[in-house]
Amino acid sequence: MARDDAGTATARCIGIIPTIVAAILFSCCSDSAAPDPVPLYFPPIGSAAWESVTPASLGWNASEIPGLLSFLETNGTRAFVVLKGGKIVIEEYFGTNLAGTAPFGPSSIWYWASAGKTLTAFTVGKAQEDGRLSIEDSSSVHLGPGWTALTPTQEAAITVRHQLTMTTGLDDGVPDNHSFLPQDLVYKADPGTRWAYHNGPYTLLERVVANATAEAFDAYFDRVLRDRIGLDGTWIWSGNDHVYYSTARGMARFGLLVLNNGKWGEGVVMRDTVFFRAMISTSQSLNKSYGYLWWLNGKESFMVPESQIVFPGSFSPNAPADMVSGIGKYGQYVSVIPSQDLVVVRMGEDPSSVPVPFLFLDDIWEKLKLIVR
């Protein structure tokens, strides 16, 4: 029975049978409504336990999985994890650990590279939620005057939001655009008028959080995010870059948190829903595929690091249009696909060394879309 017809049928029943029988019939007619969505599964904190489900039980095309795994192994993958509704569907490991002393496995640690920018974005949002800062603040409020080589007026115009969206206007063409020393942060354009993938101003977001919260960034991050979801790992300095290292399952936990809109099970990790939605939505008109340090698929155009060219279409046409991703050098990916309740994690090496390897992610999805149904 069509849903619109159900009410009419019930009304007729009420006119000719006792009320109690009509109520029973109404209940039966309502069964045509769509079932409630299956709740997401969340692995327990402090435990290695994690429920799994087979591809076949989901109706996936399991015959295509060996080809995907062969492709991943050939291209230097160390870890590949796919969650459906929070449960593990695919989990594979290849090669050796970072030290080269043992096979890579669930407890092996690997670097997130720039995929870790998503962790920083979430932490900035928590600092705003805690009332320690506003992303509309001038960055100078938290970094102090003279954090750039700009004039005081130019410097004051840069906000925390500009740092989150890669629109500070600072010159990414300096010899070392990972440097956050004042002499390497020079004027190129007014903030908000130019998008450029610039690591130096990004890294200074950690100092913004530390000064705003009066707490070391790592400690604040651990308290408001890491420990709330059982994320393993730690931040390690490598030159001018502060890089996060964790297991692939740790990365998958963060993806699951984002899939569930900032909630872990019944617990709310991020209450600020306005910030959360903005974080994974187009943040400015220059690069429509960029949120607050997240990459957004399915947009009408995108930009890439070290270029001012605007390319038409999605950066990963083989992937679902609603995919949001943290993407790091050498193919570190945490991708969240809300429409399919999926989280996809890949860690490892990559044939290319570009800062944001879109093409390899799309190659993975070219094979993965033959599997997922």
N, C-alpha and C positions, 0 to 999 in steps of 0.2 A: 504494500500500500504506500503511495506517495505520501511524503510528510504533510503536504498541504491538505490531503484528503483525510488524514487521521482525525483532525478536529471535527470535520463534518460528520464522519461516521459515528464518532462518539456522541455528538449532539443528538443524532437520530436515536441512538440506543437509549439515551436518557429519557427520551419521550415515551418509550414503550416498555421499559423494564425498570425494576426497582433501582433506586439510587446506588445501593451497595454493589449490584451487579454491574452497573454502568461504570463504577469506579474501577472494578476489576478489569473490565474491557478496555478502559482508557490506559491502564497500566500495560496491557498487552500491546495496544496500538503504539505506545511510546517506545517499544523495543526496536522500532525501525531507526531510531536516532543513532548517530555514530557513537561507537564506544569511546569511553574516556581513554586518553593516551596512556600507554604503559609508563609507569614511573621510571625515571632513570635509576640505574644502580650506581652506588658509590662505594668503592673499596674501603675497608676500615683503615683508620689511621693507626700507624704503628704496627702494621701487620703486612706480611708478604702475600696474604690471601687476596685473590682477585677472581671473581667469577668469570667464566668464559661461555661462549656459545659457538656452535659450529656454523660454518658458512652454509652448509646444506640445510640446516634447520631454519635458516632465514630465507631460503630459496635462492641463494646466490649461485652464480655460475662457478662452482669450485674448479672446473676443468681448466680455467684460465689462470688459476693461482700459480702453478709451477712456472709459467712463462713470466709472470710478474716478478716472482722471487729470483729467477735467473737474471732478469734484467737488473734488479736491485743489486745483486751480488756482483755482477760484472762491473757495475758503476761505483764500487767502493762503499756500499752501504754497510753500516755496522748494526743498526737496529731499525726495525720497521714494525709499527704497532697500529692496528685499526680497532677502534672501539665502536660498538653499535649499542646505543642506549646505555653506555657506560661499561658494558661487558666486552671482554677481549674476544675478537673474532679471528684476527690474524696477529701473531707475534713471532717474529723471526729475527735471528741474530747471525751475523757473519763476521769473519775475520777475527782479529785479536783486539785486546783492550789497548788503551792509550800507551801503556808501557811495553806492549808487545810481548807480554809474559804469559798470557792466558787467553783462551777463547773469549770472545765478547759474549756477554749474557745479560740476564735481567738485572744483575747487581753492578754491571759495569758503568762507569762514569764517562760522559762525553760532553763536549762543549756545545752551548746553544748558539754561539756567535751572535749575529744581530737578531735572531729570533728572540733573544733575551730582552730586547727592547720592549716587548709586550709586558714583561714582568715589571719593568720600570714604569710603564704607563699605568698599570694597575696600582702600583704603589703610590704614584702621584695622586691618583684618584682617592685612595684611602687617606692620604694626608689632607686633601680638601674636605673629605667627608668628616674627618676628625676636627675640622675647624682650624687647622694649622696654616693653611694657605688657600688662596684662590688662584685658579689657573689664569684669571684675568689680571693678577698682580704683575707689575713690572718685575722682571727677573732681578733687577737691582735691589729690590726690597729684601731678597733672600741671599743674593750673592755679594751685596755691597757695591759701592761705586768702583769703577775701574776694572771690572772683570773682563772688559773688552778694550780694544784700541780705539773705540769710537769716541765722539764727543759726548759729554754728559747728556745732551738732549737726544742724540741718536740712540745712546745706550738705554735710556729710560723708556724708549718706545717699545723695546723688546719685552714681550710677556712670556710667562710660563707656557701659555697656549702656543705661542710661536715655537718654542722649543719642542713641544709635543708634536707639532705638525710639520716640522722641518721648513718653517717659513720665517726664520729669524732675519733673513736678508744678509747674514754674514757670508763672507766669500768662502765657498767650498773649494776654490781653485788654488788655495795656498799650498805650499809644498807638503805640509802634513795636515790634512783636514781632520785627523783624529786628535790633534793637539787642542787642549783647552786653556793654554797659556794666553794671557791678554794680547800679547804681540801677534799671535796667530789668529785672533778673532777680529777681522777687519771688515769695514763696510763694503758692501756690494750693491745693496738695494734697500729700500725702505722695508721694514718688517711687514709681512703679509702680502707682499707684491711679487715674491719669487719663491718657488719651491726648489729646494736642493737638499739632497741626502748628505747631511753634514754631521759627522760623528762628534766633533768637539762640543758644540752646544748641547747635543743630546746627553753626553756624559755628565755635563754640569747639572742635569736634572737631579742627580744623586746628591749633589751639594745643596741644591735648593731644598730637597726633602730633609736632609740632615739639619740644615740651619733652621728650617721652619719648625721641625719637631724637637729640636734640641736633643737629638738622639742619632747615633751613628746609623747611616743608611742601612747597612747590613742587618743591624739589630732590629731596626724598625720593620724592615722587610720580613725578617723571620717571624716577628710577633704578629703582624697584621695579615700576612699572606701565607708564607711557607708553612708555619706550624698549624695553621687552620685547616689545611687540606692534606697534610702528610707529605708535602713535597720534599724530597730529599735534595741534597746538593748544597752548593755554596758559590759565592762570588769570588773570583780570583783575578787579580790585576795582571795584565799582559801588556806591557808598555803603557800606552795611554788608554787602553781599553779595559773596562771592568766586565769580565765575561762570566756568565753563569755556567756551571757544570752540574749535571745531574744524570740520573738514569733515564732511559727512554720512558719508563713507567712514570717517573716524576713529571716529565714533560706532558705525558698523557693526562695526569691528574689536573694539571693546569688547564689543558684543553677542555676537560670535562667540567671544570668550574665555569669556564666561559660559556660552554654549551648550555649550562643551567643558569645563565644570566647572573653570575656572581654569587650563587648559593651553592653550598656544599651539603647535600642532603636537605635536612630541615633547617640547617644553620645558614644564616645570611652573612657572607663574608664582605660583600659590598652592598651597603644600603642605598647609596647614591645612584639610583637608576638613571637619572639624567646624564651623569658622567658616563656610566657604563654604556648606554646606548650611543652616546656621542663618540666614545672610544672606538667603536666598531662601525661607525658610519662615516661618510665623506666629511672631512673636517674643514675643507677649504675648496675653492673653485679651480685651483691651479692643477692639482693632481687629484682627480676625483676617485682614484683607487687607493687613497691613503686616509686613514683615520688618525687616531692618536697612537702612532708608532705601529699600527696594524695595517696590513695590506688587505684590500677589499677586492674580491673578484666580481665579475658581472657588471662592471661600470662601463660607461660609454667611451672612456679613454683612460690612459695611464701614462706615467712618466717613469724613467729609470734613473738610477744614480749616475752622476757624472755626465748628464745630458740635460738640455733644456727642450728637447723634442717631446711633443705630446703625441703619443701613438693612439690610434683609434682602436676601440674594442677592449675586450677583457685581456688581462695578462695571462690567464690560463683558460682558454676556450674549451678545453676538454673537461674541466672541473665544473661542479655545480656553481651556478651564478651567485648563490648566497654564501659561498665559502669565504671565511676570513682567516688570515694566516699570519703567523710570525715566521719570517723568512730570514735565514742567516747564510753567510758565506759557506761554500762547499756543500750546500744542500741540507741545512738544518731546518726542518719544517715542523711546525705545529699548526694544523689546519682544523678548523671547526666548521661543520656543515649543519646548521640548525634544521633545515628542511628534511634531513635524513637521519638526524640524531647520531651523526658520525663525528669521530675525532680521528685524525690521521697524523701519525708521528713518523718522521724519518730522521735518523742521525747517521753521519758518516762523512766520507770524502766525496768529491765530485770531479768529473773531468774538467770542469771550468772553475775559474777562480773569481768570477764576478761577484760583487758585493751582495747582489740579490738575484739568485739563479732562478728566474721565472721558467726558463725553457725546460729545465730538468723536472721541475714540479709538474709542468704540463705533460711531459713525457710519462711520468708516473701515472697521472690521471688518465692518459690515453689507454693504459692497460687496466687501471683500476675500474674504470667505468664499464668494462666488459664483465666485471665480476659482481659489482654491487647492483642489486635490484631492489 
